[in-house]
Amino acid sequence: MERGEATPRTAVRRVAERGSHDPGLIDAVIDEAFICHLGFIEDGIPFVVPTIHGRLGDTVYFHGSPASRALRRSSGAEVCLTVTILDGLVLARSAFHHSMNYRSVMVLGRAREVTDAEEKLRALQALVEHVCPGRWEAARRPNLREFSKTLVVALSFEEASLKVRSGPPVDEDADHDLDVWAGVLPLETVARAAVPDELMKRKVPAPAHVRWTRPTERL
């Protein structure tokens, strides 16, 4: 199955015009979001766990301790990945029509443990670069002990969909004459000034990659 195709499980049914299966749009949302939520089933009970992710091409990677229940249960199992970015609060004239502007992605597929050492190292680099681009070159590489104590799981884009809500509130025509403020309160993630670790032995100036802003692509 080619990326970009809808499936019965990923077809957007409610307000279908807000949905898309465009790989470029899906990748942009996954890359911008800091965290994702990974859903899996354990002993018939659903669990959803927040985690850091990193994308390389058509694959998303996660990492953690080999003792992590989420990663152990996800490896080899059908999982659901979701990512949501909140872009604004939509304040309508009526309580009923209040909403939010957002970009959300859902990915379905079978996760696998990454056992190839080269792929595992690339995945760890992608995870670090996802958190802070440029950090991999500045930081110390994982040593053998750290590398062996890190479990990496991969999820390919077997099925994926995007849903976006943008724009002003959608009120009833009869409510437009009400003396109630209506509109959108935009929201975004903003990095504040970097705070140096007090345990640094020497005063090291904050590198350029620390003074950054998260790339945002409004859809």
C-alpha positions as CSV (number, residue, x, y, z in Angstrom):
1,M,0.0,0.0,0.0
2,E,1.3,3.4,-1.0
3,R,1.5,6.3,1.5
4,G,-1.3,8.7,1.0
5,E,-4.0,6.2,0.6
6,A,-7.0,6.1,2.9
7,T,-8.0,2.8,4.5
8,P,-11.3,1.9,6.2
9,R,-9.6,2.4,9.5
10,T,-8.1,5.8,8.7
11,A,-10.7,7.4,6.6
12,V,-11.9,10.7,8.2
13,R,-15.7,10.4,8.4
14,R,-16.9,13.3,10.7
15,V,-16.3,16.6,9.0
16,A,-14.4,14.8,6.3
17,E,-13.2,18.0,4.6
18,R,-10.9,18.5,7.5
19,G,-9.1,15.3,6.8
20,S,-6.1,14.4,4.6
21,H,-3.8,11.5,3.9
22,D,-1.1,13.7,2.3
23,P,2.3,12.3,3.5
24,G,4.0,15.7,3.5
25,L,1.3,17.3,5.7
26,I,1.4,14.3,8.1
27,D,5.2,14.4,8.3
28,A,5.2,18.1,9.1
29,V,2.8,17.7,12.1
30,I,4.8,14.7,13.4
31,D,8.0,16.6,13.2
32,E,6.7,19.8,14.9
33,A,5.1,18.0,17.9
34,F,7.3,17.4,20.8
35,I,5.6,14.3,22.1
36,C,3.2,11.6,20.8
37,H,0.9,9.2,22.5
38,L,1.4,5.4,21.9
39,G,-1.6,3.2,22.3
40,F,-1.3,-0.6,22.8
41,I,-3.3,-3.5,24.3
42,E,-2.0,-5.5,27.3
43,D,-4.0,-8.5,28.5
44,G,-7.1,-7.0,26.9
45,I,-6.7,-3.6,28.5
46,P,-5.9,-0.5,26.4
47,F,-3.0,1.7,27.5
48,V,-1.9,5.1,26.1
49,V,1.5,6.3,27.0
50,P,3.1,9.7,26.2
51,T,6.6,9.5,24.8
52,I,9.2,11.2,22.7
53,H,9.5,10.3,19.0
54,G,11.7,10.9,16.0
55,R,11.0,10.4,12.4
56,L,13.2,9.2,9.5
57,G,11.4,8.9,6.2
58,D,8.4,6.7,6.6
59,T,9.3,5.4,10.0
60,V,8.8,6.8,13.5
61,Y,11.1,5.7,16.4
62,F,10.6,5.6,20.1
63,H,13.2,4.7,22.8
64,G,13.3,3.8,26.5
65,S,14.5,1.3,29.0
66,P,14.2,-2.4,28.1
67,A,12.0,-2.6,31.2
68,S,9.5,-0.2,29.7
69,R,6.2,-2.0,29.6
70,A,5.0,0.3,26.8
71,L,7.9,-0.5,24.5
72,R,8.1,-4.2,25.4
73,R,4.3,-4.7,24.7
74,S,4.5,-2.6,21.6
75,S,7.3,-4.5,19.9
76,G,5.7,-6.9,17.4
77,A,2.2,-5.7,18.2
78,E,-0.5,-3.6,16.5
79,V,-0.3,-0.1,17.9
80,C,-1.8,3.3,17.4
81,L,0.3,6.5,17.4
82,T,-1.4,9.9,17.8
83,V,0.1,13.4,17.7
84,T,-1.8,16.6,18.4
85,I,-0.8,20.3,18.1
86,L,-3.1,22.9,19.7
87,D,-3.1,26.1,17.6
88,G,-5.8,28.1,19.3
89,L,-9.0,28.3,21.4
90,V,-12.1,29.0,19.4
91,L,-14.5,31.1,21.5
92,A,-18.0,31.1,20.0
93,R,-21.0,33.2,20.9
94,S,-22.7,30.1,22.2
95,A,-21.3,27.6,24.7
96,F,-22.2,24.8,22.3
97,H,-20.0,26.0,19.4
98,H,-16.8,26.5,21.4
99,S,-13.9,24.5,19.9
100,M,-10.2,24.4,19.3
101,N,-8.0,24.9,16.3
102,Y,-5.7,21.9,16.0
103,R,-3.6,19.6,13.8
104,S,-3.7,15.9,14.6
105,V,-2.3,12.7,13.2
106,M,-3.1,9.1,13.7
107,V,-0.8,6.3,12.6
108,L,-1.7,2.6,12.7
109,G,0.7,-0.3,12.2
110,R,2.8,-3.1,13.7
111,A,5.7,-1.9,15.8
112,R,9.1,-3.7,15.8
113,E,12.2,-3.7,17.9
114,V,15.2,-2.2,16.2
115,T,18.1,-4.8,16.6
116,D,20.4,-3.6,13.8
117,A,23.1,-1.4,15.5
118,E,23.4,1.1,12.7
119,E,19.7,1.6,12.4
120,K,19.5,1.9,16.2
121,L,22.1,4.6,16.2
122,R,20.4,6.5,13.4
123,A,17.1,6.3,15.4
124,L,18.7,7.7,18.5
125,Q,20.2,10.5,16.5
126,A,16.7,11.3,15.1
127,L,15.2,11.3,18.6
128,V,17.8,13.8,19.9
129,E,17.5,16.0,16.8
130,H,13.8,15.9,17.1
131,V,14.0,17.4,20.6
132,C,16.6,20.0,19.6
133,P,18.0,20.2,16.1
134,G,21.8,20.4,16.2
135,R,22.1,18.8,19.6
136,W,23.5,15.4,18.4
137,E,26.7,17.0,17.2
138,A,27.2,19.0,20.4
139,A,26.5,16.2,22.9
140,R,28.5,13.1,23.8
141,R,27.5,10.0,21.9
142,P,25.9,7.1,23.8
143,N,28.6,4.7,25.1
144,L,28.3,0.9,24.9
145,R,26.6,0.6,28.3
146,E,24.0,3.3,27.4
147,F,23.5,1.8,24.0
148,S,22.9,-1.7,25.3
149,K,20.5,-0.4,27.9
150,T,18.3,1.4,25.4
151,L,15.4,-0.2,23.7
152,V,14.4,1.3,20.3
153,V,11.1,0.5,18.7
154,A,10.1,1.5,15.1
155,L,6.7,2.1,13.6
156,S,6.2,2.3,9.8
157,F,3.5,4.4,8.2
158,E,1.2,1.5,7.2
159,E,-1.9,3.6,7.7
160,A,-2.1,7.3,8.6
161,S,-4.5,10.2,8.5
162,L,-4.4,13.9,9.4
163,K,-7.3,16.1,10.7
164,V,-7.1,19.9,10.9
165,R,-9.4,22.5,12.3
166,S,-8.6,26.2,11.6
167,G,-10.5,29.4,11.4
168,P,-13.1,31.3,13.4
169,P,-16.0,30.0,15.3
170,V,-19.0,28.6,13.4
171,D,-22.0,30.2,15.2
172,E,-25.7,30.0,14.4
173,D,-26.9,32.9,12.2
174,A,-29.3,34.0,14.9
175,D,-26.4,34.4,17.4
176,H,-24.4,36.8,15.3
177,D,-26.3,39.8,16.8
178,L,-25.5,38.8,20.4
179,D,-23.2,41.2,22.3
180,V,-20.8,38.4,23.0
181,W,-17.1,38.5,22.0
182,A,-16.3,35.8,19.6
183,G,-13.0,34.8,17.9
184,V,-9.8,32.9,18.2
185,L,-7.2,33.0,20.9
186,P,-4.0,31.8,19.1
187,L,-1.6,29.5,21.0
188,E,1.9,28.3,20.3
189,T,4.9,26.7,22.0
190,V,7.6,29.3,22.7
191,A,11.0,28.6,24.1
192,R,12.1,31.0,26.8
193,A,15.7,31.9,27.7
194,A,18.0,28.9,28.3
195,V,18.9,28.2,31.9
196,P,22.4,26.8,32.3
197,D,23.1,23.8,34.6
198,E,24.8,24.9,37.8
199,L,27.1,21.9,37.7
200,M,28.9,23.0,34.5
201,K,32.6,23.2,35.5
202,R,33.2,26.2,33.2
203,K,31.1,28.9,31.8
204,V,30.1,27.6,28.4
205,P,28.0,30.0,26.3
206,A,24.7,28.7,25.0
207,P,25.2,27.5,21.4
208,A,23.1,28.7,18.6
209,H,21.0,25.4,18.5
210,V,19.8,26.1,22.0
211,R,18.5,29.5,21.0
212,W,15.8,28.3,18.7
213,T,12.1,28.5,17.8
214,R,10.0,25.5,17.0
215,P,9.2,25.4,13.3
216,T,5.5,25.8,12.7
217,E,3.5,25.2,9.6
218,R,-0.1,26.4,9.8
219,L,-2.3,24.3,7.6
